[in-house]
Amino acid sequence: MKLRFILVGVAALIGATPALSQEVGIENKARAATYDVMKGKKVVYMPQTMTADLTIAWNDVLQHEAKDLGFSLEVRDINYNTEQGARALASAIDDKVDLIVLQNSDVQSYAKLIEKAKTAGVKIIQLNMESLRQSDAYIGADWQGIGEAAGRAVVEKCAAGKGPSTKVAIVDGVPTAPVDEFQVYGFRKILASHPEIQIVSQQAANYDATKARAVTASVLQQHPDLCASFGIWDSMDAGSGAAVKEAGKTGQVFVVTSGGGNQTSCDKVQEGIFSLLISYDTRIQGTSLAVQVAEELQSQLPAGSQHLAFYTPNTLITKDNIRPDSCWTMKDLPYAQ
């Protein structure tokens, strides 16, 4: 009995607050403040097109984040039209939105508008395609690193005495696009140390699989002993791989491509259409984008006061190392309906 009275007395001295808090919980005031800051903010998403698996996946992430955090989201699809993109970007800046998520057409076209946004106090996250002009943040692929990885793989297959020849073809998308500019630089940087490897063709296919198929078929006619084909984007390079297969040279021509890791590309690795897929994984990019959007909307720093970048890691996928989770479908994405 004496012990019981002592415990009761101690509880009275401490007070009933701890017991009460365990019953009803404690409000997380930091959470409330965070949500209050982002509520009502205006975000504009400007992809190159809303027909690509990448841009659809990013939109899915942004739509769910907007719903959860309370900011508004407007999508302005420029449909690969740079002039239309410039008008849409200028309009968003004039509207004084809080944040623009921008996919650049090329390395120069939006440079002045990015600077204008900074002056107007509008923050910009560049997504997967960089301008030469820095903005508040970049989230996306390490294109130069992808080019270097592709170059090392081609050297391994096509150096003197290793392949049917030392001949290599490059299939560009749009030569002025950051995807092309940075990848080709990285690729040629590696090959510069291996002068025995010859680049026998470099032609643009405008991100079109049909054009890539025709270009590669023509190169194979001129160079039937071609060792490797290096392409810029998996959706386009499916055409190059198809041309190699039609020519009966699957296994002879090393077809290298890169992409966001959609299941269709892993299927092409399994089929032998692609020899090497360098994946920058849209799933990681979507998560990274969501984090950066939340950070930019909360930050009190003025537009242009910092230049952050997150280059998503590259995964090299071949028939030998492919796994069931190496690629994704839309239903596999974290926010898929």
C-alpha positions in Angstrom: 0.0 0.0 0.0 2.8 2.4 0.9 4.4 1.8 -2.6 1.1 2.5 -4.3 0.7 5.9 -2.5 4.3 6.8 -3.4 3.6 6.1 -7.1 0.4 8.1 -7.1 2.2 11.0 -5.4 4.9 10.9 -8.1 2.3 10.9 -10.8 0.6 13.9 -9.3 3.9 15.8 -9.1 4.7 15.1 -12.8 1.2 15.9 -13.9 -1.3 14.1 -16.1 0.0 15.6 -19.4 2.1 12.6 -20.5 -0.7 10.2 -20.0 -3.1 12.5 -21.8 -0.7 13.0 -24.7 -0.5 9.2 -25.1 -4.3 9.0 -25.4 -5.0 11.9 -27.8 -1.6 12.4 -29.5 0.3 15.7 -30.2 -0.3 17.9 -33.2 2.8 18.0 -35.5 3.0 21.8 -35.9 6.0 21.5 -38.3 3.8 19.5 -40.7 1.0 22.0 -40.6 3.4 24.9 -41.3 4.9 22.9 -44.2 1.5 22.3 -45.8 0.5 25.9 -45.2 3.5 27.2 -47.2 2.8 25.0 -50.2 -1.0 25.4 -50.3 -2.2 27.6 -53.2 1.3 27.8 -54.9 1.2 27.6 -58.7 3.3 25.1 -60.6 3.5 24.8 -64.4 4.8 21.6 -66.0 6.1 22.0 -69.6 7.1 18.7 -71.2 8.3 18.3 -74.8 5.3 16.0 -75.4 2.7 14.2 -73.4 2.9 11.1 -75.6 6.2 9.7 -74.2 6.3 7.2 -71.4 8.7 9.4 -69.4 6.6 12.6 -69.5 3.4 10.7 -68.7 5.1 9.1 -65.7 6.5 12.5 -64.4 3.0 14.0 -64.8 1.5 11.2 -62.8 3.9 12.0 -59.9 3.3 15.8 -60.1 -0.5 15.4 -60.2 -0.5 13.3 -57.1 1.9 15.6 -55.3 -0.2 18.6 -56.2 -3.3 16.9 -54.8 -1.5 15.8 -51.6 0.3 19.1 -50.9 -2.3 21.5 -52.1 -0.5 23.4 -54.9 -2.1 23.9 -58.3 -0.6 22.2 -61.4 -1.0 23.3 -65.0 0.3 21.2 -67.9 1.5 23.0 -71.0 2.3 20.4 -73.7 4.4 22.1 -76.4 4.3 19.0 -78.7 7.9 19.3 -79.8 7.4 22.9 -81.0 10.1 25.2 -79.7 8.3 28.4 -80.7 5.2 27.2 -78.9 7.4 26.3 -75.9 8.9 29.8 -75.8 5.5 31.4 -75.8 4.2 29.1 -73.1 7.3 29.7 -71.0 7.1 33.5 -71.4 3.4 33.4 -70.5 4.1 31.4 -67.3 6.8 33.9 -66.3 4.4 36.8 -67.0 1.8 35.1 -64.9 4.2 35.1 -61.9 3.7 31.4 -61.2 5.8 30.0 -58.3 7.6 27.2 -60.1 8.1 25.9 -63.7 9.1 22.3 -64.4 10.7 22.6 -67.8 12.0 20.1 -70.4 14.3 22.0 -72.7 14.0 21.7 -76.5 17.7 22.3 -76.9 20.6 23.8 -75.1 20.0 27.4 -76.2 16.4 28.2 -77.2 15.1 29.0 -73.6 18.3 30.4 -72.2 17.1 34.1 -72.2 13.7 33.1 -70.8 15.4 31.2 -68.0 17.3 34.3 -67.1 14.0 36.3 -67.4 12.4 33.9 -65.0 15.1 34.5 -62.4 14.7 38.3 -62.7 10.9 37.9 -62.3 11.3 35.7 -59.2 10.0 32.6 -60.8 11.9 29.4 -60.0 12.6 26.7 -62.6 13.5 23.0 -62.3 14.9 21.8 -65.6 13.8 18.2 -66.1 16.0 15.6 -67.9 17.0 18.0 -70.7 19.3 20.9 -69.7 19.9 24.3 -71.1 23.4 25.8 -71.1 21.8 28.4 -68.8 21.5 27.1 -65.2 18.3 27.5 -63.2 17.4 26.7 -59.6 17.7 22.9 -60.1 18.2 20.1 -62.6 16.7 16.7 -62.1 17.5 14.1 -64.7 19.9 11.9 -66.6 23.6 12.3 -66.7 23.8 12.5 -70.5 27.6 12.9 -70.7 28.0 10.0 -68.3 25.7 7.9 -70.5 27.8 8.7 -73.5 31.0 7.7 -71.7 29.4 4.4 -70.5 28.3 3.7 -74.1 31.8 4.6 -75.4 33.5 2.2 -72.9 31.1 -0.6 -73.9 31.8 0.0 -77.6 35.5 0.0 -77.1 35.2 -3.3 -75.3 33.4 -4.8 -78.2 35.0 -3.1 -81.2 38.6 -2.5 -80.3 41.1 -4.0 -82.8 40.8 -7.8 -82.8 37.6 -7.9 -80.8 34.8 -7.5 -83.3 34.1 -7.9 -87.0 35.7 -4.5 -87.6 36.4 -1.3 -85.7 33.6 0.6 -87.5 30.9 2.4 -85.4 27.8 4.4 -86.4 26.1 7.2 -84.4 22.4 7.8 -84.8 21.6 11.3 -83.5 18.1 12.4 -82.5 18.2 16.2 -82.9 21.9 17.3 -82.8 21.2 20.6 -80.9 19.3 18.9 -78.1 21.0 18.4 -74.7 20.4 14.7 -74.9 22.5 14.6 -78.1 25.1 17.2 -77.4 26.2 15.8 -74.0 25.9 12.1 -74.9 27.9 12.5 -78.2 30.6 14.5 -76.3 30.9 11.8 -73.7 31.0 9.0 -76.3 33.6 10.7 -78.5 35.6 11.6 -75.4 36.1 7.9 -74.7 36.7 7.0 -78.3 39.4 9.7 -78.6 41.7 7.4 -76.6 41.1 4.6 -79.1 41.9 6.0 -82.5 41.7 2.6 -84.1 37.9 2.8 -83.8 36.3 4.6 -86.8 33.1 6.5 -86.7 31.8 5.8 -90.3 28.5 7.5 -90.0 26.7 10.1 -87.8 23.2 11.0 -89.0 20.1 12.5 -87.3 16.8 10.6 -87.2 14.8 13.3 -85.3 13.8 10.8 -82.6 11.8 8.9 -85.2 12.2 5.0 -85.1 11.3 4.8 -88.8 14.0 7.2 -89.8 16.5 5.5 -87.5 15.7 2.2 -89.2 16.3 3.7 -92.7 19.6 5.3 -91.6 20.9 2.1 -90.0 19.8 0.0 -93.0 21.7 2.4 -95.3 24.8 2.3 -93.2 24.8 -1.5 -93.1 24.6 -1.6 -96.9 27.7 0.6 -97.1 29.5 -1.2 -94.1 28.3 -4.8 -93.8 31.0 -5.4 -91.3 29.8 -2.6 -88.9 30.7 -3.4 -85.3 28.4 -1.1 -83.3 25.5 1.3 -83.5 25.3 4.0 -80.8 21.9 5.7 -80.5 20.5 8.6 -78.4 17.1 7.3 -77.2 15.6 3.9 -76.9 12.2 4.7 -78.6 14.1 5.9 -81.7 16.8 3.2 -81.5 14.2 0.4 -81.7 14.4 1.3 -85.4 18.1 0.8 -85.6 17.9 -2.5 -83.8 15.1 -3.6 -86.2 17.4 -2.8 -89.2 20.2 -4.8 -87.7 17.8 -7.8 -87.2 16.4 -7.5 -90.8 20.0 -7.5 -92.1 20.6 -10.8 -90.3 23.3 -9.2 -88.1 21.9 -9.6 -84.6 24.8 -10.5 -82.4 27.3 -9.0 -84.9 26.3 -5.4 -84.5 26.4 -4.2 -80.9 23.4 -1.9 -80.5 23.7 0.6 -77.6 20.9 2.8 -76.4 19.6 4.6 -73.3 16.2 5.3 -71.8 14.1 5.6 -68.7 13.7 1.9 -68.3 10.2 1.2 -69.7 9.5 -2.5 -70.0 9.3 -2.4 -73.8 13.0 -1.6 -73.8 13.9 -4.5 -71.5 11.8 -6.7 -73.8 14.0 -5.6 -76.7 17.1 -6.5 -74.7 15.7 -10.0 -74.2 14.9 -10.2 -77.9 18.4 -9.1 -79.0 17.1 -5.9 -80.6 19.3 -3.9 -78.0 22.6 -5.3 -76.9 23.0 -2.7 -74.1 20.3 -0.5 -72.5 21.7 2.2 -70.3 18.8 3.0 -68.0 18.4 6.3 -66.0 15.2 4.9 -64.4 12.1 7.1 -64.5 11.0 5.8 -61.1 14.0 7.4 -59.5 13.6 10.6 -61.5 9.9 10.9 -60.5 10.7 10.5 -56.8 13.6 13.0 -57.0 11.4 15.5 -58.9 8.7 15.3 -56.2 11.3 16.0 -53.5 12.8 19.0 -55.4 9.4 20.5 -56.1 8.5 20.4 -52.4 11.9 21.9 -51.5 11.6 24.8 -54.1 8.0 25.6 -52.9 9.1 25.8 -49.3 12.4 27.5 -49.7 12.5 31.2 -48.9 15.6 31.7 -51.1 14.9 33.9 -54.1 14.8 32.5 -57.6 18.3 31.9 -59.1 20.1 32.1 -55.8 21.2 28.4 -55.9 21.9 26.0 -58.7 21.3 22.4 -57.6 21.6 19.2 -59.7 20.8 15.6 -59.2 21.9 13.3 -61.9 20.1 10.0 -61.6 22.4 6.9 -61.6 22.9 4.8 -64.7 22.2 1.1 -64.8 23.7 -1.0 -67.6 21.2 -3.7 -68.7 22.1 -6.6 -70.9 20.7 -10.1 -71.5 23.2 -11.4 -68.9 22.1 -9.2 -66.0 18.5 -8.3 -66.7 16.1 -8.9 -63.7 12.3 -8.9 -63.4 12.5 -5.4 -61.8 15.0 -3.9 -64.2 12.3 -2.1 -66.0 8.8 -0.8 -65.3 5.3 -0.4 -66.7 2.9 2.4 -65.9 1.0 0.2 -63.4 4.3 -0.4 -61.5 4.9 3.3 -60.8 4.4 4.4 -57.1 1.4 6.6 -58.0 -0.2 4.5 -60.6 -4.0 4.3 -60.4 
